Amino acid sequence: MTLLQVGNVIEMFYSTSDGRVKTTTLTLDPKGVLEDKYYNKDTDRSVLIASLDSYKLAKDNGIDISYSALGENLLIDYNPYHLKPGSRIKIGDLMLEISQNCTLCNGLAKVNAALPGLLKDDRGIFAKVITAGTIHKSDNIYLLNQH
């Protein structure tokens, strides 16, 4: 197993009943993001990862949205949308496994009616937590090559 550095964590967020919270550290375990309102709801969808590319695509199409508008927990400077379920990434002492592409939800249309069509394949990707740990802003992201 080898590690390939592919990017960095740019911003991090979690959801509460009062809205989205920006943070510089996130602690996760196999049930999800500890402070997130979705903790222990659906472990295959514990972490939503979005790429800066999604925000650039929106901006290039005249839609200027703030980071976290896509509902992501992790905003990264690497585009992971090509990764297949079962692919693993390491961030700090945390291991994540890609579980599925993010499906579009009605919340995206509330941000901007054009977003669901524009980001249908570029909104984000879900991961589940394999090894618990803490992620810090600017942490390196490594892709595991299991060959």
ChimeraX attribute file (.defattr): number of C-alpha atoms within 10 A of each C-alpha:
attribute: neighborCount
match mode: 1-to-1
recipient: residues
	/A:1	6
	/A:2	9
	/A:3	14
	/A:4	12
	/A:5	14
	/A:6	15
	/A:7	18
	/A:8	19
	/A:9	21
	/A:10	19
	/A:11	22
	/A:12	23
	/A:13	23
	/A:14	24
	/A:15	19
	/A:16	12
	/A:17	8
	/A:18	7
	/A:19	8
	/A:20	17
	/A:21	14
	/A:22	14
	/A:23	13
	/A:24	13
	/A:25	15
	/A:26	20
	/A:27	15
	/A:28	25
	/A:29	20
	/A:30	19
	/A:31	20
	/A:32	25
	/A:33	25
	/A:34	16
	/A:35	15
	/A:36	21
	/A:37	16
	/A:38	19
	/A:39	20
	/A:40	16
	/A:41	11
	/A:42	12
	/A:43	19
	/A:44	18
	/A:45	22
	/A:46	26
	/A:47	29
	/A:48	23
	/A:49	26
	/A:50	29
	/A:51	22
	/A:52	15
	/A:53	18
	/A:54	19
	/A:55	23
	/A:56	14
	/A:57	17
	/A:58	18
	/A:59	12
	/A:60	10
	/A:61	12
	/A:62	10
	/A:63	15
	/A:64	13
	/A:65	14
	/A:66	8
	/A:67	17
	/A:68	20
	/A:69	12
	/A:70	23
	/A:71	19
	/A:72	24
	/A:73	25
	/A:74	23
	/A:75	27
	/A:76	25
	/A:77	18
	/A:78	18
	/A:79	19
	/A:80	22
	/A:81	19
	/A:82	10
	/A:83	17
	/A:84	14
	/A:85	14
	/A:86	13
	/A:87	16
	/A:88	22
	/A:89	23
	/A:90	21
	/A:91	21
	/A:92	13
	/A:93	10
	/A:94	17
	/A:95	22
	/A:96	23
	/A:97	22
	/A:98	24
	/A:99	22
	/A:100	19
	/A:101	23
	/A:102	19
	/A:103	14
	/A:104	18
	/A:105	11
	/A:106	9
	/A:107	14
	/A:108	18
	/A:109	13
	/A:110	11
	/A:111	14
	/A:112	13
	/A:113	12
	/A:114	15
	/A:115	20
	/A:116	20
	/A:117	12
	/A:118	14
	/A:119	18
	/A:120	14
	/A:121	16
	/A:122	24
	/A:123	26
	/A:124	28
	/A:125	26
	/A:126	24
	/A:127	27
	/A:128	25
	/A:129	24
	/A:130	18
	/A:131	15
	/A:132	17
	/A:133	17
	/A:134	15
	/A:135	21
	/A:136	18
	/A:137	17
	/A:138	17
	/A:139	16
	/A:140	17
	/A:141	20
	/A:142	19
	/A:143	20
	/A:144	17
	/A:145	12
	/A:146	9
	/A:147	5
